[in-house]
Amino acid sequence: MKRRDELENLRDEINKVTIEILTLCAERFTLARKIGEMKANMGLPIEDLKVEENLKHKVLEKCRFLGVDAEFGLKLLNLLLDESKKAQRKLIEQGKTDK
């Protein structure tokens, strides 16, 4: 029975970490929308390849440090970047129709 309890405890921990990840994603998307608003007000493009490349290097460095597969880290980063850009585009489109 002890092994089953241990398994359940590990599953509970995985559930908690998953919810934490989603919470952090929500926080990131809120920040991305704020950045999108600022970019729109300043007439800046949504994409900034220099900023993205810098973040990519930081992610790869962190992957090496944490022992996380670099390919996974980049997939996750690309997903986050794509979703942030989508949120920013939507915000800009809504701004165009609200005027």
C-alpha positions as a printed Julia matrix, in Angstrom:
99×3 Matrix{Float64}:
   0.0    0.0     0.0
   2.92   2.33    0.65
   3.9    2.36   -3.06
   0.35   3.3    -4.03
   0.42   6.19   -1.55
   3.74   7.34   -2.95
   2.36   7.15   -6.49
  -0.69   9.21   -5.5
   1.52  11.79   -3.78
   3.64  12.11   -6.91
   0.54  12.51   -9.05
  -0.72  15.21   -6.7
   2.6   17.02   -7.03
   2.45  16.78  -10.83
  -1.06  18.23  -10.74
   0.11  21.14   -8.59
   3.09  21.86  -10.84
   0.87  21.74  -13.94
  -1.51  24.28  -12.41
   1.48  26.46  -11.46
   2.7   26.34  -15.06
  -0.73  27.42  -16.32
  -0.85  30.22  -13.76
   2.56  31.44  -14.93
   1.4   31.23  -18.55
  -1.62  33.41  -17.71
   0.72  35.93  -16.06
   2.99  35.88  -19.11
   0.06  36.49  -21.47
  -1.1   39.43  -19.36
   2.38  40.92  -19.65
   2.44  40.2   -23.39
  -0.84  42.08  -23.86
   0.55  45.06  -21.92
   3.63  45.0   -24.14
   1.34  44.8   -27.18
  -0.54  47.9   -26.02
   2.72  49.78  -25.59
   4.0   48.66  -29.0
   0.75  49.77  -30.64
   0.92  53.17  -28.95
   4.56  53.57  -29.99
   3.98  52.33  -33.54
   6.34  49.38  -33.07
   5.98  46.02  -34.79
   4.78  42.99  -32.86
   7.91  40.97  -33.62
  11.31  41.96  -32.31
  13.71  39.29  -33.51
  16.6   40.63  -31.42
  14.56  40.3   -28.22
  13.39  36.82  -29.24
  16.93  35.68  -30.04
  18.17  36.97  -26.68
  15.41  35.07  -24.89
  16.21  31.94  -26.93
  19.8   32.07  -25.7
  18.63  32.48  -22.1
  16.26  29.53  -22.45
  18.98  27.31  -23.9
  21.36  28.31  -21.12
  18.71  27.53  -18.5
  17.96  24.18  -20.18
  21.63  23.23  -19.93
  21.77  24.3   -16.29
  18.58  22.43  -15.33
  19.23  19.35  -17.45
  16.13  19.97  -19.57
  16.19  18.84  -23.19
  17.03  21.88  -25.35
  14.6   20.84  -28.07
  11.78  20.77  -25.53
  12.83  24.16  -24.17
  12.77  25.7   -27.64
   9.39  24.12  -28.46
   7.97  25.57  -25.27
   9.5   28.97  -25.98
   8.13  28.99  -29.53
   4.67  28.08  -28.25
   4.81  30.9   -25.71
   6.06  33.4   -28.29
   3.42  32.37  -30.83
   0.62  32.7   -28.28
   1.94  36.08  -27.11
   2.08  37.39  -30.68
  -1.42  36.06  -31.34
  -2.7   37.9   -28.25
  -0.93  41.09  -29.37
  -2.33  40.84  -32.91
  -5.83  40.32  -31.53
  -5.42  43.33  -29.26
  -4.27  45.49  -32.18
  -7.14  44.28  -34.4
  -9.67  45.04  -31.66
  -8.14  48.49  -31.32
  -8.64  49.12  -35.02
 -12.31  48.15  -34.87
 -12.98  50.05  -31.64
 -12.05  53.41  -33.17
